[in-house]
């Protein structure tokens, strides 16, 4: 922790610049998520048009009474010393394997998925990568804000 | 270096039908051995208390690292989301089909704005 007020001021300036940059990244990632989600939802609507309105609905989603299954897409937390938060997420995808309870989600809706449903699935898979990027930015932003608060308190104490 | 290489952490979803269906197609859905799903479909008949309970349950679960929530659902339980200040699980507000993303409602950006505004010295004329 720096001891002089001038050093703290300079460090705060750098942190505020970093914060503004992260806010911009945060807003950009949200816009990109929105675009991909819209494309995915359009493909879901197309599938409903082709296969009937009840094909893609919450009635097909597994409930608490359904068989257990594992997520195909999980997060891995990795150490990254270049970040202020010192950690970042990466995405880990598993292959479909019914014996190990990794099931294909498309088969909940239809056994012969049309190309529009496959395209919707691809859009949401890409969207997950953006979600991860956004989560990393958010975590870094919170770490920078926390650092700024601690520096301000330290500066007041001097 | 992976910190939790054994099983990996989950992404949970609270949102409308299309958001949940979409992310489930992406492969985030899971129903664990205790038959607890990591997703919740919210429609116009879902009580706010149910959304709130579900959010609190997801926050308490140590296998969930990211909670995706539609911004219109987040608005219903804004006080609970604002009270959640821990970086894990990360709460990400996402747009829905009927409600585009509004940065002025986002909890994180509101906190950032407060932090930034408080840094500007007051000038008295």
Interface residues (C-beta under 8 A of the other chain):
Chain A: X12 X16 X19 X20 X23 X26 X27 X30 X31 X33 X34 X37 X38 X40 X41 X44 X56 X57 X58 X61 X62 X63 X64 X65 X66 X67 X68 X69 X70 X71 X72 X73 X74 X75 X76 X77 X78 X79 X85 X87 X89 X92 X93 X105 X106 X108 X109 X117 X120 X121 X123 X124 X125 X127 X128 X131 X132 X134 X135 X138 X139 X141 X142 X143 X145 X148 X149
Chain B: X1 X2 X3 X4 X5 X7 X8 X9 X10 X11 X17 X18 X19 X20 X21 X22 X23 X24 X25 X26 X27 X28 X29 X30 X31 X32 X33 X35 X36 X37 X38 X39 X41 X43 X65 X66 X68 X87 X90 X92 X94 X95 X97 X100 X101 X103 X106 X108 X109 X111 X112 X115 X116 X119
